[in-house]
């Protein structure tokens, strides 16, 4: 029997209670902390006070479970009933199948994944989520927090791993382009899902699993630029553009971002000032600024909205908005923008000074870019709702766990009615938004793109408003539940601290709350004949 697999009785544990021979038990497992006493951040006295005892309560009042993994080398055995295999399986790797719900904290997953029935999810979705979660836990989780904290950009090696796992392809969304790409490049999707069966719920699951990490900046830098910068090219661009530009992106060799926001216009997309003038060879010279561009600092391509002038058949000039894919080259410079999030998001100011663009990089038709931007906004805003609400759910889970293990005035926080009241409001908001998300996602499965543009733009705008308002409440209540730890960048409240620094991004990006509210109501009135009376 290996030393760490050795069974240690409580009687034997109690014999190791001296400063020169100190063992402690945590969560059923025994650690030799004799040499660690002087290295303990809180001082050796804390360890000596619990030497020879079960210190689980004291440990979880101060530390997250992952600390145990960090000091696995100190483990010398387990108390009766706790095996080494259980040690490896314990923790917060929450989902291996829908048969393990009893191990999950209440409301830590949406209802289907906690054993409820659903009209939306199938066995394909189940396999897909399990496979994506395994990838996220094994490949991304070990580096996400450190890169988010350091601000280091995600490496191309990570992108290649995402590509090999079929995750970049899924970001593209369902459709013929996905099917052709996967077959041509022999891309196997997570969980053995066939490209032909991918629907918006698979994309929803991917968004949720990535946001489980709770690292807003790292996640945005990793997938947000591709998620919003690539679809216009895929849906409205030429076959040649897909081969030249989209293919290397989907294979993890290049990166792209969406550059719409103008520093002089913000949410007023129609007020942008960036221009593209036609050159004698039929190409363009792009000039102007784009700001708050997620992923822009390390992007190879920029999907850019610009003002163009088209000559009509009658010879008159007609202005409009066009979409171009601008390659990083002479005339294109990017400068990092420090935000409340992380530099890992690649948020930047993009400056175009006589940047040359071939006409082959025009997406769709000249002067029709505004409609492409609006169509892309629906998917972008829907994705923000999905990811934002999953991040809020993570915070609900953190609060439930913390309130259950934190003792105040002699009893766990969860026994205080005021705390349960806070949790009730948080849960209610997150669950309500989740059900609206699933309803809208189902409509996306059934409606054709043109029908979605007509019927879903308003509801998605209102959904985004509701999600950001829910996140505001979740952040506020979570800060009160965690207290000082909620404003501390490490330790028990680190996820809450990250959330309260970043949840507000969704209230502004992709259209501010005020714009969403107005758009949602205007869209509803647009298709109403007004004849119904009180």
C-alpha positions, 0 to 999 in steps of 0.5 A, a space after each residue: 500500500 502506498 503511503 498516501 493510501 494508508 488508513 490512519 485512525 483517529 487514535 493514531 492521528 491524535 499522537 501527532 500533536 507536537 510542534 516537532 511532529 504535527 499531523 492534521 486531518 482535512 476532509 477525511 485525509 491526513 497531512 503531515 504539516 511538521 515542516 510546513 508550519 513555518 511556511 504557512 501564510 497564517 503562521 505556524 501557531 494556527 497549525 499547531 493549534 489543530 495538530 493531531 485533530 480533524 481541522 476540516 472546519 477550520 480549513 474550509 473557513 479560510 481556504 478553497 478546496 483547490 489548496 488541498 491539491 496544491 499540497 497533495 505531497 504532504 498527504 500521508 494517508 486517510 481516515 477510515 472511510 476515505 480512500 485515495 481514489 475518493 481524494 482524487 475525485 472529490 472537489 468541484 469537478 461538478 458533472 460527469 453525467 446526469 446521474 451524479 446530481 446529489 453531489 452538486 450544490 443546489 442551483 449550481 446547474 440549470 434544471 436539466 443537468 440537475 435531473 429535471 425533464 426538458 423539452 429542449 435537451 437531448 442525449 446529444 447535448 448530454 454527451 457534448 456537455 460532458 466532453 466539453 467540461 472534461 476539456 475545459 477542466 483538463 486544458 483550460 482550468 489549470 491556466 485560466 486564473 493565472 493568465 487572467 491575473 497576469 493579463 497574458 494573452 492566450 497562446 496560439 498553442 491553446 487555440 490549436 488545442 481548441 481547434 483540435 477538440 472541435 471547439 473553435 468549429 462549434 463557435 462558428 455555429 450550426 449550418 452548412 459551413 460547419 458541416 463542410 469544414 468539419 468533413 474537409 478537415 476531419 474535425 471531430 466534435 466533442 462527445 462524438 456529436 456529428 456536425 449535421 446535428 449541431 444546433 444553437 443548444 450545443 453552442 449554448 452549452 459551449 458558452 456555459 462551460 467556458 464561463 464556468 471558469 469565472 475568468 472573464 478577461 481570459 475567456 474573452 481573449 480566448 473566444 469572444 473575438 472569434 465568436 463575434 468577429 467570424 460569423 459575418 464572414 461565415 454568413 455573408 462572405 464569399 467562399 474564397 474569404 472562408 478558405 483564405 481567412 476563416 479556415 486558418 482561424 478555425 484551425 487555431 493558426 490565426 485570430 480575428 476580432 470584431 471592430 464596430 465601436 467608434 470612440 465618437 459613437 459608442 452604442 450609436 453604430 450608425 454614427 461611426 466615423 471610420 471610412 473606406 475610400 475606393 482606390 484606382 485598383 478597386 480596393 480600399 484605404 481605411 481610416 479611422 478609430 475603433 475602441 474597446 475592441 475585444 481581442 483586438 490587441 493580438 488579432 490577425 484580422 479585423 472585421 471592420 464596419 466603415 462608411 463607404 460611398 457607392 456610385 449609383 447607376 445614375 452617377 450619383 454618390 450614395 453613402 452607406 456602411 460596409 463590412 471589410 476584413 482588414 488584415 494586420 499590416 502597415 497602417 494598422 496599429 493597436 494599443 492595449 486598453 486597461 479595463 476593470 477586467 484583464 489585459 488577457 481580453 486583448 481589449 484595444 484601441 485600433 487605429 487605421 491610417 491608410 490601411 490597404 484592403 483588397 476588394 476581395 475582403 469586402 463582406 457581402 455587398 458594398 453599402 449593405 454592412 449595416 444589415 450584416 452588423 444588425 444580424 450579427 448583433 442578435 447572436 452576439 447579444 444572445 451569447 452575452 446573455 448565455 455567458 453572463 447568466 452562467 457566470 452569475 450562476 457560478 456566483 450563486 453556487 459560490 454563495 451557497 457553498 460559502 454560507 453553508 461552511 462559514 460559521 458566524 455567531 456559532 452557526 453556519 451563515 445559511 441558518 440566518 434567514 436574512 442570508 437565505 432571503 438574499 439567496 432566494 432573490 439571486 436564485 430567482 433572477 438567475 433561474 428566470 433569465 435561464 428559462 427565457 434564454 432556453 425559450 429564445 434558443 429554441 426559437 433560434 432552432 426553429 426560425 430561419 435567419 430572416 425570421 429571427 431578424 424580425 421576431 427575435 431582435 426585440 426579445 433578445 434586447 430585452 433578455 440582455 437587459 434582464 440578464 444584466 439587471 439580474 447580474 447586478 443584484 447577484 453581484 450586490 448580494 454576493 458581496 454582502 454574503 462574502 463580506 471583506 472576502 468579496 473585495 479580496 483578489 485571492 482566497 475564498 471570495 476570489 470568484 465574487 471579486 472577479 465577478 463584481 469587477 466584470 459583470 458590468 461589461 455586459 450592461 454596456 458592451 453590445 448595446 447599453 441597457 438603455 439602448 436595449 430597453 428602447 430597442 426591445 419595446 420599439 421592435 414590439 410596437 413595430 409589428 403591432 397594428 395598434 388596433 387593440 383597445 382597452 
